[in-house]
């Protein structure tokens, strides 16, 4: 009896491993087949989608894509929502509503809701679960449910080279300059100047760049040192091993 039990346990483990392998291989195939690119747009017909841009599978909610223009080499993570207009099947006119420049990255689970114009500049990186919207609920009438009142809409503009941290919210009317850093969880409204760091809810400028004095207040850590050109991966591994040896420092 123990021998039979061991045999059954062995076969069960082997069966689970086989099933796991099949599931993972199948999911990897689905991720590859379901990704959206300029060459393989699937059901989505964007106003423009540049070379090298890829929307990972599974996609979030996407509608109004004729009024969405994506630049080249953008990375759109899984479950990212991209919408133009308040609902599907509306005629939004001749101009794009939502535009992404070249090299934009939208992290997993992010939302970009463009009921009126939203533009994200080239090489802007967004962490996961960032929320960017041009629409906000109004509550002018105290007797009407907030969700039934007509919303307010204001354009959103995010300059090139920005970094927007995990869970940040960019509200209607926000205008971010070039190379702005938005801290994780910040709630941004209004105008943010070039080369500023904002944090908090509501967000405020906590650090900015002065051409003469540099960063104010000064950075607390030294700037990273880039890897010199020509250094091979093997050399980097050897250096890491050397640093781990006792007395290397």
N, C-alpha and C positions, 0 to 999 in steps of 0.2 A: 504493500500500500504506500509506504513512504516513497518508494521508487517511482510509482505512478504519479504521485503528487508532485515530485520534483520534475518529472518529464512534462507534466501539464504546465507547471510554473514556467519552465524553460520555453515551451512553445508559446505561452501567453506573452512573455516578454519579447520574444522574437516577433510575434504578430504585431505588438504595439510599436516596436521599432520600425517594422515595415510600413505600418499605417502612418507613422509620423513622417517617414521619408517621403511617402506619396503625397501627404498633405503639404509638406514644405516645398517639394518640387512643383506641385500644382500651383501653390500660391506664388512662387517665383515666376512661373510661366504666366500667370494672370497679371502680375505686376508689370511684366515686360510687354505683354500683349495689350494691356489696358492703358499704358502710358500714352499721352497725347503729345504729338510733335507736329511740325509743319508737314512732314512727309506722311504722317499717319494721324490725321485729326479726329478720326472716328466720327461721332455724330456732331462734334462741335465745329462751328464755322465762325471762327474769330474774324474780326475786321482785319487783323494782321497778326501773324505769329512768326517770329524771326527764326533764322537758322540756329540750330543748337538749343532752342528752348524746349523744355520738357515739363509736362504736368504729370506728376507721379500718380499712380493708381493705388487705391481708389480716390477719385476726385470728390470734392465736396459739391455743394450746390453751385451750378454754373448756369446763368441765363443772361440774355441780352448780349450774347457774344459777338454779334455783328458790330456792336459799339464798344467792343473791348479790343485794344491793340497791345500786343506783347512784343517787346523788343527781342534782340538776339541774345542767345545764351542765358536765358532766364531759367531759374530753378524754382518750380512750384511744388511744394511738398504735398504729402498725402492729406486728404480731407480739407483742402483749402477751398474756401468759398469765394467766388468771383462773380459779382452781379452788376449789371448796368440797368438802371431803371427800377421802378418800384415793384414790377411784376413781369413775368414773361409775356412775349407777344405784343409788346408796345412798339410803336414807331417813334424813335427818339431823335429823328432828324438826321442831317447829313454829317454831323461831326461826331468824333469818338467821345465817349463819356468816361471810360476808364483806360488810362494809358500807363504802361510800364516801360521804362527805358531799358537799354541793354544791360545785361548782367544783374538784374534784380533777383533777389532770393526771398521767397516767402516761406517761412517755416511751417511745419506740420500744424494743421488745425487753425491756421490764420483765416481771417475774414476781411475781405475788402468789399464794402458795400457802397456802390456809387450810384445814388439816385440822381445826383448832379455830378459835375466833373470832379474826378480824382486823378491826380497825376503823381507818379512815383518816379523820381529821377534815377538815372543810370547808376549801377553799382551800389544801390541801397540794399542792405541786408536786414531782414526781419527774422527775429527768433520765432520759436513756436508760439501759437495762440495769440498772435498780435491781432488787434481789432482796429480797422481803419474804416471810418464811415463819414459820409457827407450828410447824414440825416439824423435828426434827434427828435424825440417826441416832444410835443408841446403840452402845457397844462394850464393854458390861459383860462379856460372855463372850469371853475371849481365844481360844477354840477355834472360835467360830462366825464365818463371814464377816460383816463389819459390815453389808453390805446385806441380810442375812437376819434381823437382829435387830430386835425391835419398836422403833419409834422413840419418842422422847419428844416430847410436844406441850405447848405453853404458849401462852396467848392473847397476842396482840400488839395494842398500842394506840398509835396515832400521833395526837397532838393536832392541833388546827386550825392552819392558817397555817404549817406547816413547809415547809422546802426540803430535799430529799434529793438530793444530787449524783450525778452519773454513776457507775455501777458500785458504789454503796453496797450493803451487805448489812445487813438488819435481821433479827436472829435471834429465835428463840422466846423469849417472856417479856419482850421489850423493851417499855418504856413511855416514849414520848416526850411531853414536855409541849407547851405552846403555843409556836408560833413558834421551833421548834428548827431550827438549821442543821446538816445532816450533810454533811461534806466529801466530795468525790468519793473513792470507793474505801474509805471507812470501813467498819468492821465493828462494828455496834452491838449490845450486849446490855445487859440491866438497865435501870435507870431513868435518864432524862435530864430535868433540871428545865426549867421554862419559860425561854424566852429564853436558851438556851445554844447554843454552837457546839462541836461535837464533831468530832474527826478522829483518824485512825489505826486500826490493827488490832492489838489491840482498841481501840475508840474511847475517847477520854477528853475531858473538857471542856477546851477551850483558850481559851475566852472566855465570859464571862457578863455579864448585865446587873445592875447595882446601882442601885436607885431613887435613891440619893443621889449616887453617883459616876459613873453612866453605865456604859458598856462597860469592862470590866476584863479584860485590859489594854486601854488605849484603842485605838480604831481608827486605823490608819495613814493612811487616806485620808479626805478630807472627804465628807460625805453628798451624794448627788446632788441637784441642784436641780430640782424639778419644773417642767415647762413651764407658764407662767402660762395661766390660762383666757383664751380668746378669741384666742390666737395661731393664725394660719392656717398651713397647709402652705407657702404661698407665702412668708410671712415667714420661716419656718425655713430655706427654701432660700436666700433672700436673705442671711440671717445667715451661713449656711455659706459662701457665696461671698465674703462680706466677710472672714471669718476666714482664707480662703486667700490673700487679696491680700497682696503684700509690704508689710511695715511695719504690718500691721493690729494687731499686738500691741505 
